[in-house]
Amino acid sequence: MTVSRPFDIHVAEQSRMRLLLGTMIALIVADGLISRFLIARGFASEGNPFLQPLIGGNMFLALKLGGSLLAALILRDIHRRLPRVSLIVTLFFVIFYTLLNFWSLFIFFFTSRV
């Protein structure tokens, strides 16, 4: 029988956090791609008033990528001091962007058949 050492728990926690942060970044970028596609085809409009002027150009996706990377860096830094808080916040954003992407795809598949 092997006894788990605190270091092993720390390594597993770090891996879990890296996976969540990578997933969060991917979901935010996917949201940008799906939003851009839906708006370009007239199926949706951008709800964020700060991003509305940027939606047509490449700055929109660059801003989504840059913002998600910045958020991931901040959450990783918080994770060093408050691992449970950063894990909960990151998990919240992963769930939020997963639901948002499903909603966007739902809009596309149900409005494109009309």
C-alpha positions as CSV (number, residue, x, y, z in Angstrom):
1,M,0.0,0.0,0.0
2,T,1.4,3.4,-1.0
3,V,0.8,6.5,1.0
4,S,0.1,9.7,-0.9
5,R,2.5,12.5,0.0
6,P,1.6,16.1,0.0
7,F,3.8,16.7,-3.0
8,D,1.8,14.2,-5.0
9,I,-1.4,16.0,-4.1
10,H,0.1,19.3,-5.1
11,V,1.2,18.0,-8.5
12,A,-2.3,16.6,-9.2
13,E,-3.8,19.9,-8.2
14,Q,-1.5,21.8,-10.5
15,S,-2.4,19.5,-13.4
16,R,-6.1,19.9,-12.7
17,M,-5.7,23.6,-12.7
18,R,-3.7,23.7,-15.9
19,L,-6.3,21.5,-17.6
20,L,-9.1,23.8,-16.4
21,L,-7.3,26.9,-17.5
22,G,-6.5,25.4,-21.0
23,T,-10.2,24.4,-21.3
24,M,-11.3,27.9,-20.3
25,I,-9.1,29.5,-22.9
26,A,-10.3,27.2,-25.6
27,L,-13.9,27.8,-24.7
28,I,-13.5,31.6,-24.7
29,V,-11.8,31.5,-28.1
30,A,-14.5,29.1,-29.4
31,D,-17.1,31.6,-28.2
32,G,-15.4,34.3,-30.2
33,L,-15.4,32.1,-33.3
34,I,-19.0,31.0,-33.0
35,S,-20.1,34.6,-32.2
36,R,-18.3,35.9,-35.2
37,F,-19.8,33.3,-37.5
38,L,-23.3,33.8,-36.2
39,I,-23.1,37.6,-36.4
40,A,-21.6,37.5,-39.9
41,R,-24.5,35.3,-41.1
42,G,-27.2,37.4,-39.4
43,F,-28.2,34.8,-36.8
44,A,-27.2,36.8,-33.7
45,S,-25.9,40.1,-32.5
46,E,-23.1,40.9,-30.0
47,G,-24.6,41.6,-26.6
48,N,-21.4,43.1,-25.2
49,P,-21.5,46.9,-26.0
50,F,-17.7,47.1,-25.7
51,L,-17.1,44.3,-28.3
52,Q,-19.8,45.4,-30.8
53,P,-17.5,47.8,-32.8
54,L,-14.8,45.1,-33.0
55,I,-16.9,42.1,-34.1
56,G,-16.2,42.5,-37.8
57,G,-12.4,42.6,-37.7
58,N,-9.6,40.5,-36.5
59,M,-9.2,42.5,-33.4
60,F,-12.3,40.7,-31.9
61,L,-10.6,37.3,-31.9
62,A,-7.3,38.8,-30.8
63,L,-9.1,40.5,-27.9
64,K,-10.8,37.3,-27.0
65,L,-7.5,35.4,-27.0
66,G,-5.6,38.1,-25.2
67,G,-8.3,38.5,-22.6
68,S,-8.6,34.7,-22.0
69,L,-4.8,34.4,-21.6
70,L,-4.7,37.4,-19.2
71,A,-7.5,35.9,-17.2
72,A,-5.7,32.5,-17.1
73,L,-2.5,34.2,-15.9
74,I,-4.4,36.0,-13.1
75,L,-6.2,32.9,-12.0
76,R,-2.9,30.9,-12.0
77,D,-1.3,33.6,-9.9
78,I,-4.3,33.5,-7.5
79,H,-4.0,29.7,-7.4
80,R,-0.6,29.9,-5.7
81,R,-2.1,31.7,-2.7
82,L,-5.8,30.6,-2.8
83,P,-6.0,27.3,-4.7
84,R,-9.6,26.5,-3.7
85,V,-10.9,30.0,-4.7
86,S,-9.1,30.0,-8.1
87,L,-10.3,26.4,-8.8
88,I,-13.9,27.4,-8.1
89,V,-13.7,30.6,-10.1
90,T,-12.1,28.8,-13.1
91,L,-14.6,26.0,-12.9
92,F,-17.4,28.6,-12.9
93,F,-16.0,30.2,-16.1
94,V,-15.6,26.8,-17.8
95,I,-19.2,25.9,-17.0
96,F,-20.4,29.4,-18.1
97,Y,-18.6,29.3,-21.4
98,T,-19.6,25.7,-22.1
99,L,-23.3,26.7,-21.6
100,L,-22.8,29.9,-23.7
101,N,-21.2,27.9,-26.5
102,F,-24.0,25.3,-26.4
103,W,-26.6,28.1,-26.5
104,S,-24.9,29.7,-29.5
105,L,-24.8,26.4,-31.3
106,F,-28.5,25.8,-30.4
107,I,-29.4,29.2,-31.9
108,F,-27.5,28.3,-35.1
109,F,-29.0,24.9,-35.6
110,F,-32.5,26.0,-34.9
111,T,-32.5,29.3,-36.7
112,S,-30.7,28.0,-39.8
113,R,-33.4,25.5,-40.6
114,V,-36.1,28.1,-41.1
